[in-house]
Amino acid sequence: MKHVDTTTEPITLHPFTVAEAERLLAGEIDATAGWEGGYAFTEEPELLREFVRTVREDGDPAPFGPYLVHRGAEGAAIGGVNLFGPPDEHGAVEFAFGLVPAVRGQGLSVPTVVAALELARSAGATLVRAHAEVENLPARRALEHAGMQRSAEVDGQLVYERRFA
C-alpha cells in the first residue's frame, strides 16, 4: 500500500519508512534533527527494529505501523503514533501515541488521536482501542475528547474504545 501523509489541523501523521528506520538505527542521520524538544524514535530502538523485521518478514504493513506526528504539514516532528494491525477477526485495531514534553498542553493530543482513529477507520477497523496508564490524566482526557470511551482496566492501564459502523 502507498505511504501517504494524513493531515488533520494542526498536525500531520507521516508514515515512517524502513529506509528512515534503518538510517536512524545505523546512526547515519542525526536522530534529533527535525524534532521539537530533542526527542526522537531512537529513544525507542525496539520499535524501529520490530518495524524493520516485520517489513522484511511479512512485507510493508502500511497503513499500519509507526508514524511521525508533525506540527502542521511541514513542521517539526512532535511525537509518534503506532497503528497495530490489520484488524483482527472482530474488526479491532489498537494504537498508541505520544508527544514530546515540549508540546504538551498545546492542544495537539486530541487532533493526534482523531487522526489515528480516522486512519484506523479508513483501513477497515470497526473498533479501535488505545490504552492509558491510570495516572496519565492528559492521555486519558485526549482519548475521551476524541470520542473514545473507557471500556476496561487491565494491569493498571485503562482501555479506551471507539466503534465505527
Phi, psi and omega in degrees: 000147181289141176275123183227138174291146175243114182251127174224112183314132006256027184229165172229134171264121180249120180299131178282132183260161177299319180301317178296316181297315181295319179295320178293314180297327180278352180076020182283340178229154178294115185298336182260357179298130179081005180255135173279128178085004173076014178260151177210168179301340179293348173291345180230066185298333179297325177296316180295315180297317180296320178298312180299316179300314180300315181296317181294321184274323189240355184095170182295123182278001185312136012273009179271157181122192184277147176229146169271142174259122179249147173287119182064198183279332186232005187281184181295154173290135183234001180169196181211157174229138172238120180258112184268123182195186013283177180303142178283187183298345178260004181080014185268142176225145175247156173216160175228151178215158175199144177241152180295148180305328183297340183247001180295144181084008181256012177076025183259346182291315182297313177299328177295314179295317179301316179296320178295318178298315180295320178299315179296315179299315182292341178268008175102001179288139173252349177219129180238134181238151172213155180244148174219140175295145182306320183284347185272076182299320179300318179294318179299316180296319179298315179298316180294316180293339177273004175096011178271150181241141178293131183239340183193168170230124183226119175052047177077008178241140175267137179258130178245146181223155171217129179261144173239142181285000000 
